[in-house]
Structures are given as structure tokens and as C-alpha cells.
Amino acid sequence: MHNVETSGLSTRWSELVDQLDGRLDELARAFTTRVREIPEYGESQVTIQEITETARETFRRLIRGLKAGHPNSQDGLLDFASDLGSKRARAGIPPESLTSAVRLDFTILWAELLEIAKPEDAMLLASRVDQVWRVVDEFATRTHTSYLTERVRMAQEESSIQREFIARLFNQSTPSLETSAQVASALGINPDSRFALVAASGEPGAQLRSAVTRLGAARPKLFLHESGGNTYVFWPLSTSRSSGTRARSAIPAALSTVPCGYVPEVLGLRALPAAARTAETLAALLRPRDAGPLSADSAWARLAQQNLQDAGLDLAAELEEALAECKGGERERLLETVRHYLTTGNVTLTSEQLFCHRNTILNRLNRFQELTGIDLAVPASAARLVVAWA
């Protein structure tokens, strides 16, 4: 008796599934109507015709899976799911939108079953709901897996292409307008935008790479380039929404503690190679006490000192020689006074800081000038001292 009942239920189930197979157009239309309500689908490059055709084929294969009892038993349902996931990734459908769309498969399929079933089929439907869910769920899981795999592949392809174009840009001392336009297109940026750039090597370079990886798709978008043992990172500067003018952007927090050369403003993509050379030069001037980016504004004296030393001029050595005749603690007193005076340019403030009479400060400055020939009241002369002590 039990076998007869089971056989009858199976026969009735087959009848219901066959009826579903005859209602593919209705199922596809219902799916298309519902999925177009998902904003990202409604605005995507996937046409209504493609959605409808894909939905019809999806339901056809799902129904074959219901007949067989397993999604991979008929018509390559899971292979179809893999292809669908890949296509939706390439179409730029967001993951949450894909999830919403795939969930509709079970809802619409089950609603149609309820529509064609009779009241006496209630027990049969209750016994088959797990089967329907399992077939649809395995289809959905395979679709999502394929989607995510394709997204990873796309990201890798995009990253590889971007690296290629960035290298092309940096390999030219003065990139052409054509190169600039091609790179901008590949990176999705305006070639005439303003940028900032940092450079470092060794451990600080590794810190820059790590920061770029951590930030991922965060804003501002960071672009990475590596060459000759150096790591370069650049990013577009933001603009004011109200006026459209550039807003002075602070260096991203993830880079603010990395010792590196820093060019805070670069006028367009074509100027990046020159800025990279500047940042590389600044990075070479870093000292152990530097705990963050070093810009030309803060390191101009170091740059000048390095250039003079490269030319064979050592201002610091000349200064030491001039102060050699100082006796006792005179040298230290003079240097302390001059350093304080250079920070303020004011005799009164210097005397207050050193707890000395104003005349004492003036006497020390005059003595320093007598020994070195440097008149601190003359900016060009004082600049020599700033560079010497950089």
C-alpha cells in the first residue's frame, strides 16, 4: 500500500513539474519584471531581452533538475550557473544585486507551483519543498562562486593592465600627450588632475606597498609603481565640490608615518616622472629622526647642502674652521645664541629664551660675525648658515 502511495505521489510530482516546463515564458516574464525593480539591474548594461532569455533558460534547467532530483543530473545546470556568474561579474552587477536576483528563482518557481497545484497536493508540496530548495540553492551557490572568481580575475587583469600603463608613464622622462591620455584612460582618472606623490626604498618602501594593499579601493585611490629598488605611490588630489577648485589634501593617514620623499602637488600626469625623481632625491635625505614624509618645503636646506657638497663646498666645515679660535665655552654660547636667533629673527625674544640681557645677545651676534663673516641681519648671509646646519 505504501509503495502505491509513493508511486502515486511521484507520478503527481512529475505531472506538476511537466506543467512548470510548459510555463517557461510565464516564469521568465515574472522574473524579468521583478529583477528590473533592482536598481543596479535596471541601470545595468544587461538588456531586458538578455535577462528574459537567461531567465527562461535558467528555469528550464532548474525544472530538469527537479525532474532528476539533482541539479547536475540534467542539462549541465551547474555549468550554466558558472557561466551566468561570470557574465554578471563582467556586466558590473554588484554582488548584493546578484544575490537579490538569484533569490527570485526559488520565490517565482515555488509561487508557480502553488498556482498550478490543487488543494490535495498540499502534502506532496510539503514533502518536495526541500528538493526544490536544494536544486535552486546549489544553482545559486555555483553562480555566486563563479561570480566571485570572475571578480578576482577581473581585478587581477585590471591591476596588471594598470601596472603596465603606469610603467609606460614613468619610463618616459617627459611623457607625450598621447601616453598621458592612454594612462589616464587605463586608470580612470583625468590626465590634467593634480596629484601628490611619495617615494621610498628598503623598509619604508615595503611600508608604502603594505599601505596601498590595506587601503584597496578606499579614497583617494592610490597607484603603485616600483622601479630600481624604489617604491612610488601617487594619488589624485581632491577638488572642492562647491567651487570646483582644488582642495589642499592632507597625505593619507596610512602614509603619514612612513619616512619617504613627498611631493605634495604635481600638475598633471605628465609631470609625475619628474616629481618621482624629486621624491627619490628627498627620500635620500631622510635621517633617523624623520618619522614621516619629507617635502621640499621642509627639506630645502638639506637639498641645498647636498648640492653644495656635490659641488665640493662644505659650509659646515668652513664654519667649524672659523670658530676654531674660540676659547673655553665661547663656541657653545655663540652657537646656542645664533640657533635661537635664526628661529625668531628677534634679539629681544632670543634674550628672553636664553635669560640673557639684550646687549649680551647683540655682543654674541657681533662676535659671531667677526669670526665667521656671517651677518645674520642680511638674509642671504643668514641663509648660508641655515644650509650649513641643515
C-alpha positions in Angstrom: 0.0 0.0 0.0 2.8 2.4 0.9 4.6 1.7 -2.4 1.4 2.5 -4.3 1.1 5.8 -2.4 4.7 6.7 -3.0 4.3 5.8 -6.7 1.2 8.0 -6.9 3.0 11.0 -5.3 5.9 10.6 -7.7 3.6 10.5 -10.7 1.8 13.6 -9.5 5.1 15.4 -8.9 6.2 14.6 -12.4 2.9 16.0 -13.7 3.4 19.3 -11.8 7.0 19.6 -13.0 5.8 19.0 -16.6 3.3 21.7 -16.2 6.1 24.0 -15.0 8.0 23.1 -18.1 5.1 24.3 -20.1 5.0 27.7 -18.4 8.6 28.8 -19.0 7.5 32.0 -20.7 5.4 33.0 -17.7 8.2 32.2 -15.3 10.7 34.2 -17.4 8.4 37.2 -17.6 7.7 37.2 -13.9 11.5 37.1 -13.2 12.2 39.9 -15.6 9.5 42.1 -14.1 10.8 41.5 -10.6 14.5 41.8 -11.4 14.1 45.1 -13.2 13.0 46.5 -9.8 16.5 46.0 -8.5 18.1 49.4 -9.3 21.5 48.1 -10.4 19.8 45.7 -12.8 17.6 48.4 -14.2 20.6 50.6 -14.9 23.0 47.9 -16.0 24.2 47.0 -19.4 22.2 43.8 -19.3 19.3 44.2 -21.7 15.7 43.2 -20.9 15.9 40.7 -23.8 19.0 39.1 -22.3 17.5 38.9 -18.8 14.4 37.3 -20.2 16.2 34.8 -22.3 18.6 33.9 -19.5 15.7 33.6 -17.0 13.9 31.2 -19.4 17.0 29.0 -19.8 17.6 29.1 -16.0 14.1 27.9 -15.2 14.2 25.3 -18.0 17.4 23.8 -16.4 16.1 24.1 -12.9 13.0 22.2 -13.9 15.1 19.5 -15.5 17.0 19.4 -12.2 13.7 18.9 -10.3 12.8 16.0 -12.5 16.1 14.3 -12.0 16.3 15.2 -8.3 19.8 16.7 -8.5 20.9 20.0 -10.2 23.8 18.4 -12.0 21.9 15.5 -13.4 20.3 17.2 -16.3 21.3 19.8 -18.9 24.5 20.9 -17.2 22.7 23.2 -14.8 25.7 23.9 -12.7 27.9 24.6 -15.7 25.2 27.1 -16.8 25.3 28.7 -13.4 29.1 29.1 -13.6 28.7 30.8 -17.0 26.0 33.1 -15.6 28.0 34.2 -12.6 30.9 35.0 -14.8 28.7 37.1 -17.2 27.1 39.0 -14.4 30.5 39.9 -13.0 31.7 41.1 -16.4 28.5 43.2 -16.7 29.4 45.0 -13.5 26.4 43.8 -11.5 27.1 44.4 -7.7 27.2 41.3 -5.6 24.2 42.3 -3.4 22.2 42.8 -6.6 23.1 39.4 -7.9 22.1 37.9 -4.6 18.7 39.6 -4.8 18.2 38.4 -8.3 19.1 34.7 -7.7 16.8 34.6 -4.6 14.0 35.3 -7.0 14.4 31.9 -8.7 13.1 30.0 -5.7 10.3 32.6 -5.0 9.0 32.6 -8.5 9.3 28.8 -9.1 7.6 28.0 -5.8 4.8 30.6 -6.4 4.2 29.0 -9.8 4.0 25.5 -8.2 1.4 26.8 -5.8 -0.5 28.3 -8.6 -0.8 25.1 -10.6 -1.2 22.7 -7.6 -4.6 21.6 -6.3 -5.6 21.6 -2.6 -5.0 17.9 -2.3 -1.4 18.4 -3.4 -0.5 20.2 -0.2 1.1 17.2 1.4 3.1 16.5 -1.8 4.4 20.1 -1.9 5.4 19.9 1.7 7.4 16.8 1.0 9.1 18.3 -2.0 10.0 21.8 -0.8 13.4 20.6 0.4 14.2 19.2 -3.0 13.1 22.4 -4.8 15.2 24.5 -2.4 18.3 22.2 -2.7 18.3 22.4 -6.5 17.8 26.2 -6.6 20.4 26.7 -3.7 23.1 24.6 -5.5 22.4 26.6 -8.6 22.7 29.9 -6.6 25.8 28.8 -4.8 27.6 27.9 -8.1 26.5 31.2 -9.6 28.0 33.2 -6.7 31.2 31.2 -6.6 31.7 31.8 -10.3 30.8 35.4 -9.9 33.4 35.9 -7.1 36.1 34.0 -9.0 35.5 36.2 -12.1 35.6 39.4 -10.0 39.0 38.3 -8.6 40.2 37.5 -12.2 39.0 40.9 -13.4 40.7 42.7 -10.5 43.9 40.9 -11.3 43.6 41.8 -15.0 42.8 45.4 -14.2 45.8 45.6 -11.8 48.1 44.1 -14.4 47.0 46.5 -17.1 47.3 49.5 -14.8 50.8 48.5 -13.8 51.7 48.2 -17.4 50.5 51.7 -18.3 51.9 53.3 -15.1 55.3 51.8 -16.0 55.0 53.2 -19.5 54.4 56.7 -18.0 57.3 56.6 -15.6 59.7 55.2 -18.1 59.5 58.4 -20.1 61.3 61.5 -18.8 58.6 63.7 -20.4 55.6 61.6 -21.4 53.7 62.6 -24.6 50.1 63.8 -24.5 49.1 60.5 -26.1 50.8 58.5 -23.4 49.2 60.7 -20.7 45.8 60.2 -22.3 46.2 56.4 -22.5 47.4 56.1 -18.9 44.6 58.3 -17.7 42.0 56.1 -19.5 43.5 52.9 -18.1 43.5 54.3 -14.6 40.1 56.0 -14.9 41.5 59.5 -14.0 41.8 62.9 -15.5 45.2 63.4 -17.1 45.2 67.1 -16.1 44.3 66.5 -12.5 46.7 67.5 -9.7 48.4 64.7 -7.9 50.6 64.0 -4.9 53.5 61.5 -4.9 55.8 59.8 -2.4 58.9 57.6 -2.8 60.9 55.3 -0.6 63.2 52.3 -0.7 64.1 49.5 1.7 61.8 49.0 4.7 59.9 52.3 4.1 59.2 51.2 0.6 57.7 47.9 2.0 55.6 50.1 4.3 54.3 52.0 1.3 53.4 48.8 -0.5 51.6 47.5 2.6 49.6 50.7 2.9 48.4 50.5 -0.7 47.3 46.9 -0.2 45.5 47.7 3.1 43.6 50.7 1.6 42.5 48.8 -1.5 39.6 50.7 -3.2 39.5 53.4 -0.5 39.6 57.0 -1.5 41.8 58.6 -2.6 42.7 55.8 -4.9 46.5 55.0 -4.5 48.5 53.9 -7.5 51.8 52.0 -7.1 54.9 51.9 -9.2 58.2 50.1 -8.5 61.5 50.7 -10.3 65.2 50.4 -9.5 64.6 49.4 -5.9 62.3 52.4 -5.2 58.6 52.3 -4.5 56.5 55.2 -5.7 52.9 55.9 -4.7 50.7 58.7 -6.3 47.1 59.7 -5.9 44.8 62.4 -7.4 44.1 65.4 -5.1 40.5 66.1 -4.3 38.7 69.2 -5.6 36.2 71.4 -3.8 32.6 70.4 -4.6 31.3 74.0 -4.2 33.8 75.8 -6.4 35.4 73.0 -8.5 38.8 74.3 -7.4 41.5 72.0 -5.9 41.2 71.5 -2.2 44.6 71.0 -0.4 44.6 67.4 0.6 46.4 66.0 3.5 48.6 63.0 3.0 46.5 59.8 3.5 46.8 58.7 7.2 48.2 55.3 6.1 51.2 57.1 4.6 51.7 59.8 7.2 54.1 57.8 9.4 56.2 56.4 6.6 59.6 58.0 6.1 59.6 58.9 2.4 60.2 61.7 -0.1 57.0 63.7 -0.6 55.9 65.9 -3.5 52.5 67.4 -2.3 51.4 68.8 -5.6 52.1 67.6 -9.2 50.4 69.4 -12.1 49.1 66.6 -14.3 50.1 63.1 -15.2 52.9 64.2 -17.5 54.7 65.8 -14.5 54.8 62.6 -12.5 58.1 61.2 -13.7 59.9 64.5 -12.8 58.1 64.5 -9.4 59.2 60.9 -8.8 62.8 62.0 -9.3 62.3 64.8 -6.8 60.7 62.5 -4.3 63.5 60.0 -4.7 66.1 62.7 -4.0 64.2 63.8 -0.9 64.0 60.2 0.3 67.8 60.0 0.1 68.0 63.0 2.5 65.9 61.2 5.2 67.5 61.0 8.6 66.8 58.6 11.5 64.9 61.3 13.4 62.4 61.7 10.5 59.2 59.9 11.3 57.1 60.8 8.2 57.1 62.2 4.7 59.8 64.8 3.8 58.8 67.5 1.4 60.9 70.1 -0.4 59.3 72.9 1.7 60.7 71.3 4.9 63.9 70.0 3.4 65.0 72.8 1.1 68.1 73.5 3.3 69.1 69.8 3.1 68.7 69.9 -0.7 70.9 73.0 -0.9 73.5 71.5 1.4 73.7 68.3 -0.6 74.0 70.2 -3.9 76.8 72.3 -2.5 78.6 69.3 -1.1 78.3 67.6 -4.5 80.0 70.7 -5.9 82.8 70.5 -3.4 81.6 73.2 -1.0 81.2 72.2 2.7 79.7 75.2 4.6 79.7 73.4 7.9 83.4 72.6 7.7 84.1 76.2 6.8 82.1 77.3 9.8 83.9 74.9 12.2 87.2 76.2 11.0 86.1 79.8 11.6 85.1 79.1 15.2 88.3 77.1 16.0 89.9 80.1 17.8 87.1 80.2 20.4 88.3 79.5 23.9 86.5 77.8 26.8 82.7 77.7 26.3 82.6 80.6 23.9 81.9 78.4 20.9 78.9 76.7 22.5 77.5 80.0 23.7 77.8 81.6 20.3 76.2 78.6 18.6 73.3 78.5 21.0 72.6 82.2 20.6 72.8 82.1 16.8 70.5 79.0 16.6 67.9 80.7 18.8 68.1 83.9 16.8 67.7 82.1 13.5 64.4 80.7 14.7 62.9 84.1 15.6 65.0 86.8 13.9 64.3 88.8 17.0 67.0 89.9 19.5 64.5 90.5 22.3 62.9 87.1 22.0 66.3 85.4 21.9 67.3 87.2 25.1 64.1 86.1 26.8 64.6 82.5 25.7 68.2 82.4 26.9 67.6 84.5 30.0 70.3 87.0 28.9 70.4 90.8 28.6 69.7 92.1 25.2 73.1 93.6 24.9 74.7 90.3 25.7 72.9 88.8 22.7 74.0 91.6 20.5 77.6 91.2 21.6 77.5 87.5 20.8 76.0 88.1 17.4 78.7 90.6 16.6 81.4 88.3 17.9 80.0 85.5 15.6 80.1 87.9 12.6 83.6 88.9 13.5 84.7 85.2 13.5 82.8 83.9 10.5 82.0 86.9 8.4 78.3 86.0 8.5 75.9 88.9 9.2 72.7 87.4 10.4 70.8 90.7 9.7 71.4 90.0 6.0 69.0 87.2 4.7 71.4 85.9 2.0 74.2 85.7 4.6 71.9 84.0 7.2 70.8 81.5 4.5 74.3 80.2 4.3 74.2 79.3 8.0 70.7 77.6 7.7 72.1 75.4 4.8 75.3 74.6 6.7 73.3 73.4 9.7 70.5 71.6 7.8 
